[in-house]
């Protein structure tokens, strides 16, 4: 059975597979490459509830905003709950529904079952977020043995290891909701990640929000006065305007607020000025990654753009000015990660057509323990963070350090494990703890060796050995904050198995219904009445269940909608 590669994105997701010596994107039920990362719960005719995903769910962001969720990837690994209809979901569960849709599309495309996948995640994802991504795949019915970093996958897709004269390169990955920058180096069939940095709360969605804020400021409207539907409609208008900057220097945002149609023209210069705080946030991780890798910007041989948000002209201009290089963008930035994940899936299968390549990754965050320091006045200062594995250490890795007791006649040494970059543990993330007995003795006389071992999937093993007794205690740190426990995953699997999920073979019809509902709610007057009559006719055609008649009417309906949107 083939192993597929999945790019689980904030805004859109997609899957790919390695076939006939090359990775190919798997089309969804609409014949498209991108599946919106959106989930919605809808009422059925019998009073029940039905799960809608992807393009169909995306249409309901306007008509049913309280029953629709998007951008949930930003909260992976956190115990944030999304209430949709009468159901409550964790981010992992919503993500699993998107992965399940990709899995079904892959099975149709390949003509055989798909049971395993390589899933990508941002390089700057924490251990908890990586575990949540793995859990999402398992909830979708897939075996996920490997979580790969998105920048590394993109570099593989571009075949950077096969390009002459390219040794150090920077992957600039700006997606819908996250930003990663990675510096990679290729030497002697080894592709090594030198450093990663990023912002898990910065992406294309923030640039859309910047347009929304500018529109509201100019129109003198306070965001809190908008209804849910007005907010959703304004989002769609701003998103369309953001994309229009790729072709136009001046765009128009139009939206009905309080029953009154309002519009505003915004120039590319105005947009760039408004986005300056966001551009500053983009620059900070770039500087940090270069510093951690001990690389100057002039040492970079090539810059690769990844993520749909890098299609924005202001981003391409920003990157070009920053490095004095024309960035690589020959592969669609939306597709590069999925293609690279498919190549890595083929490597896992030991596909003979893949050039031998060893990939190394790094630890995104520093891992360490809590210690106490003796101050000059003789008092103990607890809560101090002692790093053991520094961020951007090549993994897999194993490091050991020795620590001493701080109290007279101390019988137990407790080791608290943390993740983060702050000097004190209270500002870092607690991962877990374990303890070991030591013989009573004066403070500082007994010692323990603490060893951290970190693997390519973000699994941390902590081992403590008491020097005096030789006794060893070890634990695999699995209780990450916010991560689902095995019991929670099992419970969720049973819950998701009972959900009524909209069938793939009726996607096109349901999409037309939801799109018609959106256009109806957006319109007024005669146009609204016309849409209503057409949708009533479509309902009647669907009730007659004549496939040829339905397909013919559906084509007319698609053309009708195209005309409406073109006129708008």
C-alpha positions as CSV (number, residue, x, y, z in Angstrom):
1,X,0.0,0.0,0.0
2,X,1.3,3.5,-0.8
3,X,2.3,6.0,1.9
4,X,1.0,9.4,1.1
5,X,2.4,12.8,2.1
6,X,0.1,15.3,3.8
7,X,0.5,19.0,4.2
8,X,-1.9,19.9,7.0
9,X,-2.3,23.6,6.6
10,X,-3.9,26.4,8.5
11,X,-5.9,27.7,5.5
12,X,-5.7,24.8,3.0
13,X,-4.5,21.2,3.2
14,X,-3.4,18.8,0.5
15,X,-2.0,15.4,-0.1
16,X,0.5,13.9,-2.6
17,X,1.9,10.6,-3.5
18,X,5.1,9.4,-5.3
19,X,4.3,7.8,-8.6
20,X,6.4,6.9,-11.7
21,X,9.5,8.6,-10.3
22,X,8.0,11.9,-9.2
23,X,5.6,13.3,-6.5
24,X,2.1,14.2,-7.7
25,X,-0.6,16.2,-6.0
26,X,-3.8,14.1,-5.3
27,X,-6.9,16.0,-6.5
28,X,-10.0,16.2,-4.2
29,X,-13.5,15.5,-5.2
30,X,-13.8,18.8,-7.0
31,X,-10.7,18.0,-9.1
32,X,-8.8,20.7,-7.2
33,X,-5.5,20.5,-5.3
34,X,-6.3,22.6,-2.3
35,X,-8.9,21.5,0.3
36,X,-9.8,24.4,2.7
37,X,-9.0,23.5,6.3
38,X,-12.6,24.2,7.4
39,X,-15.1,22.1,9.2
40,X,-18.8,22.8,9.7
41,X,-21.8,21.0,11.4
42,X,-25.1,21.2,9.6
43,X,-28.6,20.1,10.4
44,X,-30.0,17.3,8.3
45,X,-33.6,16.9,7.1
46,X,-34.3,14.4,9.8
47,X,-33.2,16.8,12.5
48,X,-29.8,15.2,13.0
49,X,-26.3,16.7,12.4
50,X,-23.9,16.2,9.6
51,X,-20.2,17.0,9.3
52,X,-19.1,19.1,6.3
53,X,-15.4,19.6,5.4
54,X,-13.3,21.5,2.9
55,X,-14.8,23.6,0.2
56,X,-18.4,23.0,1.2
57,X,-17.7,24.0,4.8
58,X,-15.8,27.1,3.6
59,X,-19.0,28.4,2.0
60,X,-20.8,28.2,5.4
61,X,-18.3,30.7,7.1
62,X,-20.8,33.4,6.0
63,X,-24.1,31.6,6.3
64,X,-23.4,29.6,9.5
65,X,-20.3,31.2,11.2
66,X,-21.2,29.8,14.7
67,X,-21.3,26.2,13.3
68,X,-18.1,26.5,11.3
69,X,-14.4,26.4,12.4
70,X,-11.2,27.4,10.6
71,X,-7.6,28.4,11.5
72,X,-7.7,25.7,14.2
73,X,-4.2,24.5,13.4
74,X,-2.9,27.5,15.4
75,X,-4.3,25.8,18.6
76,X,-3.0,22.3,18.0
77,X,-1.8,20.8,21.2
78,X,-3.9,23.2,23.3
79,X,-7.1,22.3,25.2
80,X,-9.1,24.9,23.2
81,X,-12.6,23.7,22.4
82,X,-14.7,24.5,19.4
83,X,-18.5,24.3,19.8
84,X,-20.1,23.6,16.5
85,X,-23.8,22.9,16.6
86,X,-24.4,20.4,19.4
87,X,-20.9,19.0,19.3
88,X,-17.6,20.1,20.9
89,X,-14.2,19.5,19.2
90,X,-10.5,19.8,20.0
91,X,-8.2,21.2,17.3
92,X,-6.8,17.6,16.8
93,X,-10.3,16.3,16.1
94,X,-11.1,19.0,13.6
95,X,-7.8,18.4,11.9
96,X,-8.5,14.7,11.8
97,X,-11.7,15.4,9.8
98,X,-9.7,17.2,7.2
99,X,-7.1,14.4,7.1
100,X,-9.9,11.9,6.7
101,X,-11.2,13.8,3.7
102,X,-7.7,13.8,2.2
103,X,-7.4,10.1,2.9
104,X,-10.7,9.3,1.1
105,X,-9.7,11.4,-1.9
106,X,-6.3,9.6,-2.0
107,X,-8.1,6.2,-2.0
108,X,-10.3,7.2,-4.9
109,X,-7.3,8.6,-6.8
110,X,-5.1,5.5,-6.2
111,X,-7.8,2.9,-6.3
112,X,-6.6,1.2,-3.2
113,X,-6.8,1.7,0.6
114,X,-4.4,4.2,2.3
115,X,-3.4,3.3,5.8
116,X,-0.1,5.3,6.3
117,X,1.0,8.9,5.9
118,X,3.9,11.2,6.5
119,X,2.5,14.5,7.8
120,X,4.2,17.8,7.8
121,X,4.2,20.5,10.5
122,X,5.8,23.8,11.0
123,X,9.5,23.6,12.0
124,X,8.8,25.8,15.0
125,X,6.0,23.5,16.4
126,X,6.6,22.5,20.0
127,X,6.7,18.9,21.1
128,X,3.0,19.1,22.2
129,X,2.0,20.5,18.8
130,X,3.9,17.7,17.0
131,X,2.2,15.1,19.1
132,X,-1.2,16.7,18.4
133,X,-0.4,16.5,14.6
134,X,0.4,12.8,15.0
135,X,-2.8,12.3,17.0
136,X,-4.9,14.0,14.3
137,X,-3.5,11.5,11.7
138,X,-4.3,8.5,14.0
139,X,-7.8,9.8,14.6
140,X,-8.3,9.8,10.8
141,X,-7.4,6.1,10.7
142,X,-3.7,6.5,9.5
143,X,-0.5,5.2,10.9
144,X,1.9,8.1,11.3
145,X,5.4,7.1,12.1
146,X,7.0,10.3,10.9
147,X,6.2,14.0,11.4
148,X,8.4,16.1,9.1
149,X,9.2,19.8,9.2
150,X,7.6,21.8,6.4
151,X,10.7,23.7,5.4
152,X,12.7,20.4,5.0
153,X,9.9,18.9,2.9
154,X,9.9,22.0,0.7
155,X,13.7,21.8,0.2
156,X,13.3,18.1,-0.9
157,X,10.5,19.1,-3.3
158,X,12.8,21.6,-4.9
159,X,15.6,19.1,-5.2
160,X,18.0,21.6,-3.6
161,X,20.4,18.8,-3.0
162,X,20.7,18.3,-6.7
163,X,21.4,22.0,-7.7
164,X,25.0,22.8,-8.5
165,X,26.5,25.6,-6.4
166,X,23.8,25.6,-3.8
167,X,25.1,24.7,-0.3
168,X,23.4,27.0,2.2
169,X,19.8,28.0,1.6
170,X,17.0,29.5,3.5
171,X,13.4,28.3,3.5
172,X,11.0,31.2,4.0
173,X,7.7,29.5,4.9
174,X,4.7,31.8,5.4
175,X,1.4,29.9,5.4
176,X,-2.1,30.9,6.4
177,X,-1.4,30.9,10.1
178,X,2.2,30.1,10.9
179,X,5.6,31.4,9.8
180,X,8.9,29.4,9.7
181,X,12.3,30.2,8.6
182,X,14.9,27.4,8.3
183,X,18.5,27.4,7.2
184,X,19.7,24.2,5.6
185,X,23.0,23.1,4.4
186,X,23.8,20.3,1.9
187,X,27.1,18.4,2.0
188,X,28.0,14.9,0.8
189,X,24.4,13.5,0.5
190,X,23.5,15.0,3.9
191,X,20.8,17.7,4.1
192,X,21.3,19.3,7.5
193,X,18.9,21.7,9.1
194,X,21.3,24.3,10.8
195,X,18.7,26.4,12.5
196,X,14.9,27.1,12.7
197,X,13.0,30.0,14.0
198,X,9.5,31.3,13.5
199,X,6.1,32.5,14.8
200,X,3.2,30.1,15.3
201,X,0.8,33.0,15.3
202,X,1.8,34.9,12.2
203,X,0.5,34.1,8.7
204,X,-1.6,35.2,5.8
205,X,-4.6,35.4,8.0
206,X,-3.0,38.3,9.8
207,X,-2.5,40.2,6.6
208,X,-6.2,39.7,5.8
209,X,-7.0,41.0,9.3
210,X,-4.8,44.1,8.6
211,X,-6.9,44.9,5.6
212,X,-10.1,44.4,7.7
213,X,-8.8,46.7,10.4
214,X,-7.8,49.4,7.8
215,X,-11.3,49.1,6.2
216,X,-13.1,49.5,9.5
217,X,-10.8,52.4,10.6
218,X,-11.5,54.3,7.4
219,X,-15.3,53.7,7.6
220,X,-15.4,54.6,11.2
221,X,-16.9,51.3,12.2
222,X,-16.0,49.5,15.5
223,X,-15.3,45.7,15.1
224,X,-17.3,44.8,18.1
225,X,-20.5,46.3,16.6
226,X,-20.4,43.8,13.6
227,X,-22.7,40.8,13.6
228,X,-21.2,37.3,13.0
229,X,-22.4,37.4,9.4
230,X,-21.1,40.9,8.8
231,X,-17.7,39.8,10.2
232,X,-17.7,36.7,8.0
233,X,-18.7,38.7,4.9
234,X,-16.0,41.3,5.5
235,X,-13.4,38.6,5.9
236,X,-14.3,37.1,2.5
237,X,-14.1,40.6,0.9
238,X,-10.8,41.3,2.5
239,X,-9.3,38.0,1.5
240,X,-10.4,38.5,-2.1
241,X,-8.9,42.0,-2.0
242,X,-5.6,40.7,-0.6
243,X,-5.3,38.2,-3.5
244,X,-6.2,40.9,-6.0
245,X,-3.0,42.8,-5.1
246,X,-1.1,40.2,-7.1
247,X,-2.6,41.8,-10.2
248,X,-3.8,45.3,-9.2
249,X,-2.2,48.3,-7.4
250,X,-5.5,49.5,-6.1
251,X,-8.3,47.1,-4.8
252,X,-11.8,47.7,-3.5
253,X,-13.3,46.1,-0.3
254,X,-17.1,46.2,-0.4
255,X,-19.3,44.9,2.4
256,X,-22.8,45.5,3.7
257,X,-22.8,46.7,7.3
258,X,-26.0,47.5,9.2
259,X,-27.9,47.0,6.0
260,X,-25.9,49.7,4.2
261,X,-23.4,48.8,1.4
262,X,-20.0,50.3,2.2
263,X,-16.8,50.2,0.1
264,X,-13.3,51.4,0.4
265,X,-10.4,51.6,-2.1
266,X,-7.0,50.6,-0.7
267,X,-3.7,51.0,-2.6
268,X,-0.8,48.6,-2.5
269,X,1.2,51.4,-0.7
270,X,-1.5,51.8,1.9
271,X,-1.5,48.0,2.4
272,X,2.3,47.9,2.8
273,X,2.3,50.7,5.3
274,X,-0.4,49.0,7.4
275,X,1.5,45.7,7.4
276,X,4.8,47.2,8.7
277,X,4.3,45.7,12.2
278,X,3.8,42.3,10.6
279,X,6.9,42.7,8.4
280,X,8.9,43.5,11.5
281,X,7.6,40.3,13.1
282,X,8.8,38.4,9.9
283,X,12.2,39.9,10.1
284,X,12.9,38.9,13.8
285,X,12.9,35.1,13.2
286,X,15.1,35.5,10.1
287,X,17.7,37.3,12.1
288,X,17.5,34.8,14.9
289,X,17.9,31.8,12.6
290,X,20.9,33.4,10.9
291,X,22.5,34.1,14.3
292,X,21.8,30.6,15.6
293,X,23.3,29.0,12.5
294,X,26.3,31.4,12.6
295,X,25.6,32.4,9.0
296,X,25.5,35.8,7.4
297,X,22.8,36.8,4.9
298,X,25.5,37.0,2.2
299,X,26.4,33.3,2.8
300,X,22.9,32.2,1.7
301,X,23.0,30.7,-1.8
302,X,19.3,30.5,-2.4
303,X,16.0,31.5,-0.8
304,X,12.9,29.3,-1.3
305,X,9.4,30.7,-0.9
306,X,6.9,28.3,0.6
307,X,3.3,28.8,1.7
308,X,0.4,30.5,0.0
309,X,1.0,33.8,1.7
310,X,4.3,34.2,-0.1
311,X,2.4,34.9,-3.3
312,X,1.7,38.4,-2.0
313,X,3.9,41.0,-3.8
314,X,4.8,42.7,-0.6
315,X,6.3,39.5,0.7
316,X,8.3,38.7,-2.4
317,X,9.6,42.3,-2.4
318,X,10.5,42.0,1.3
319,X,12.5,38.8,0.8
320,X,14.2,40.1,-2.3
321,X,15.4,43.3,-0.6
322,X,16.4,41.4,2.6
323,X,18.8,39.0,0.8
324,X,19.5,40.6,-2.5
325,X,18.4,37.4,-4.3
326,X,15.5,36.5,-6.5
327,X,13.7,33.8,-4.5
328,X,13.0,30.4,-5.9
329,X,9.2,30.0,-6.6
330,X,9.0,27.7,-9.6
331,X,6.9,25.2,-7.6
332,X,3.6,26.5,-6.5
333,X,4.2,27.7,-2.9
334,X,0.9,26.0,-1.9
335,X,2.1,22.6,-3.1
336,X,5.8,22.4,-2.3
337,X,5.4,21.0,1.2
338,X,3.0,18.3,0.2
339,X,5.2,17.3,-2.7
340,X,8.2,17.1,-0.4
341,X,6.3,15.0,2.2
342,X,5.4,12.6,-0.7
343,X,9.2,12.3,-1.5
344,X,9.9,11.6,2.2
345,X,7.1,9.0,2.2
346,X,8.9,7.4,-0.8
347,X,12.2,7.4,1.1
348,X,10.4,5.6,3.9
349,X,9.3,3.0,1.4
350,X,12.9,2.9,0.1
351,X,11.8,3.7,-3.4
352,X,14.7,2.9,-5.8
353,X,14.2,6.0,-7.9
354,X,15.0,8.4,-4.9
355,X,18.5,9.6,-4.8
356,X,20.2,8.5,-1.6
357,X,19.8,11.4,0.9
358,X,20.2,11.6,4.6
359,X,18.0,14.3,6.3
360,X,18.8,15.8,9.6
361,X,16.6,18.0,11.7
362,X,17.0,20.1,14.8
363,X,15.3,20.6,18.1
364,X,13.1,23.7,17.7
365,X,13.1,24.7,21.4
366,X,15.6,24.4,24.3
367,X,14.9,21.5,26.7
368,X,16.1,21.6,30.3
369,X,15.3,21.2,34.0
370,X,14.5,23.3,37.0
371,X,17.5,23.9,39.4
372,X,18.2,26.1,42.4
373,X,21.1,28.5,42.8
374,X,22.8,29.5,46.0
375,X,22.9,33.3,46.1
376,X,25.7,35.4,47.6
377,X,23.7,35.8,50.9
378,X,23.5,32.0,51.2
379,X,19.8,31.8,50.4
380,X,18.5,29.4,47.7
381,X,16.9,30.8,44.6
382,X,14.6,28.2,43.1
383,X,12.9,28.1,39.7
384,X,16.0,28.6,37.6
385,X,16.0,27.0,34.1
386,X,19.1,25.0,33.2
387,X,19.2,24.0,29.5
388,X,20.4,20.5,28.6
389,X,19.6,20.4,24.9
390,X,19.9,23.8,23.3
391,X,17.5,24.9,20.6
392,X,18.8,24.1,17.0
393,X,20.8,21.1,18.2
394,X,20.9,18.5,15.5
395,X,18.6,15.5,16.3
396,X,18.6,12.7,17.2
397,X,20.8,13.7,20.1
398,X,21.7,12.7,23.7
399,X,23.2,15.0,26.3
400,X,24.0,14.4,30.0
401,X,24.8,16.8,32.8
402,X,25.6,16.3,36.5
403,X,23.7,18.0,39.3
404,X,24.1,18.1,43.1
405,X,21.8,18.1,46.1
406,X,21.0,21.5,47.7
407,X,19.8,20.5,51.1
408,X,21.4,18.6,54.0
409,X,20.2,15.0,54.4
410,X,18.2,15.3,51.1
411,X,16.6,11.9,50.4
412,X,14.9,12.6,47.0
413,X,15.9,14.5,43.9
414,X,13.0,15.6,41.8
415,X,13.7,16.6,38.2
416,X,11.2,18.9,36.6
417,X,11.5,18.9,32.8
418,X,10.8,22.2,30.8
419,X,10.8,23.5,27.3
420,X,11.5,27.1,26.4
421,X,14.0,29.9,26.2
422,X,13.3,32.0,29.4
423,X,15.7,32.2,32.3
424,X,13.1,31.1,34.8
425,X,10.9,28.0,34.7
426,X,7.7,29.9,35.4
427,X,8.0,31.4,31.9
428,X,8.7,28.1,30.2
429,X,6.5,25.1,29.4
430,X,6.4,22.3,32.0
431,X,6.6,18.9,30.3
432,X,6.7,16.5,33.2
433,X,8.8,15.3,36.1
434,X,10.4,12.2,37.7
435,X,12.4,11.6,40.9
436,X,15.0,9.3,42.4
437,X,16.2,8.5,45.9
438,X,19.7,9.5,47.1
439,X,21.5,8.6,50.4
440,X,21.2,11.4,53.1
441,X,24.3,13.5,53.1
442,X,25.5,17.1,53.5
443,X,24.3,19.5,50.7
444,X,26.3,19.2,47.6
445,X,27.8,15.8,48.4
446,X,25.4,13.6,46.5
447,X,25.0,13.9,42.7
448,X,22.8,12.7,39.9
449,X,23.4,12.5,36.2
450,X,20.5,13.7,34.1
451,X,20.5,12.5,30.5
452,X,18.1,13.9,27.8
453,X,17.7,11.8,24.6
454,X,15.6,13.5,21.8
455,X,14.6,11.7,18.6
456,X,13.5,12.8,15.1
457,X,9.8,12.6,16.0
458,X,10.1,14.9,19.0
459,X,10.1,12.1,21.6
460,X,12.1,13.1,24.7
461,X,13.5,10.4,27.0
462,X,14.8,11.5,30.4
463,X,17.1,9.3,32.4
464,X,18.4,10.0,36.0
465,X,21.2,8.0,37.6
466,X,22.2,8.4,41.3
467,X,26.0,8.4,41.4
468,X,26.2,6.8,44.9
469,X,23.8,3.9,44.3
470,X,23.9,3.5,40.5
471,X,20.1,3.3,40.5
472,X,18.5,4.7,37.3
473,X,15.0,6.0,36.7
474,X,13.9,6.9,33.2
475,X,10.7,8.2,31.6
476,X,9.5,9.1,28.1
477,X,7.9,12.5,28.4
478,X,4.6,11.9,26.8
479,X,2.4,14.1,29.0
480,X,2.9,17.3,27.0
481,X,0.7,20.2,28.1
482,X,-2.5,20.0,26.1
483,X,-1.6,16.8,24.2
484,X,-4.3,14.1,24.1
485,X,-3.6,11.1,26.2
486,X,-3.9,7.6,24.7
487,X,-7.2,7.2,26.6
488,X,-8.5,10.5,25.2
489,X,-7.5,9.4,21.7
490,X,-9.3,6.1,22.1
491,X,-12.4,7.9,23.4
492,X,-12.3,10.4,20.5
493,X,-11.9,7.6,18.0
494,X,-15.2,6.1,19.2
495,X,-16.9,9.4,19.1
496,X,-15.7,10.4,15.6
497,X,-16.7,6.9,14.3
498,X,-20.3,7.7,15.0
499,X,-20.4,11.1,13.3
500,X,-22.5,11.4,10.2
501,X,-20.1,12.7,7.6
502,X,-21.3,14.1,4.3
503,X,-20.5,11.5,1.5
504,X,-17.8,12.4,-1.0
505,X,-19.8,11.4,-4.1
506,X,-22.3,14.2,-3.4
507,X,-19.8,17.0,-2.7
508,X,-20.5,19.0,-5.9
509,X,-24.3,19.2,-5.3
510,X,-23.9,20.1,-1.6
511,X,-21.4,22.7,-2.5
512,X,-23.8,24.4,-5.0
513,X,-26.5,24.4,-2.3
514,X,-24.2,26.1,0.2
515,X,-22.9,28.5,-2.3
516,X,-26.5,29.4,-3.4
517,X,-27.4,30.0,0.3
518,X,-24.4,32.3,0.7
519,X,-25.2,34.3,-2.5
520,X,-28.9,34.5,-1.5
521,X,-28.0,36.0,1.9
522,X,-25.5,38.4,0.4
523,X,-28.0,39.7,-2.1
524,X,-31.1,41.9,-1.9
525,X,-34.1,42.8,-4.1
526,X,-34.8,41.2,-7.4
527,X,-31.4,39.4,-7.5
528,X,-32.2,37.7,-4.2
529,X,-35.6,36.6,-5.4
530,X,-34.1,35.2,-8.6
531,X,-31.5,33.2,-6.6
532,X,-34.3,31.9,-4.4
533,X,-36.3,30.7,-7.3
534,X,-33.3,29.0,-9.0
535,X,-32.4,27.2,-5.7
536,X,-36.0,26.0,-5.2
537,X,-35.9,24.6,-8.7
538,X,-32.6,22.8,-7.9
539,X,-34.2,21.3,-4.8
540,X,-37.0,19.9,-6.9
541,X,-34.5,18.4,-9.4
542,X,-32.5,16.8,-6.6
543,X,-35.7,15.3,-5.2
544,X,-36.5,13.5,-8.6
545,X,-33.1,11.8,-8.3
546,X,-32.5,11.7,-12.0
547,X,-28.7,11.9,-12.4
548,X,-28.6,13.2,-15.9
549,X,-31.2,15.9,-15.1
550,X,-29.3,16.8,-11.9
551,X,-26.0,17.1,-13.7
552,X,-27.5,19.3,-16.5
553,X,-29.1,21.6,-14.0
554,X,-26.0,21.7,-11.9
555,X,-23.9,23.0,-14.9
556,X,-26.5,25.7,-15.5
557,X,-26.4,26.7,-11.8
558,X,-22.6,26.9,-11.9
559,X,-22.7,29.2,-14.9
560,X,-25.4,31.3,-13.2
561,X,-23.2,31.7,-10.1
562,X,-20.2,32.6,-12.2
563,X,-22.2,35.4,-13.9
564,X,-23.4,36.7,-10.5
565,X,-19.9,36.8,-9.1
566,X,-18.4,38.4,-12.2
567,X,-21.0,41.1,-12.2
568,X,-20.4,41.7,-8.5
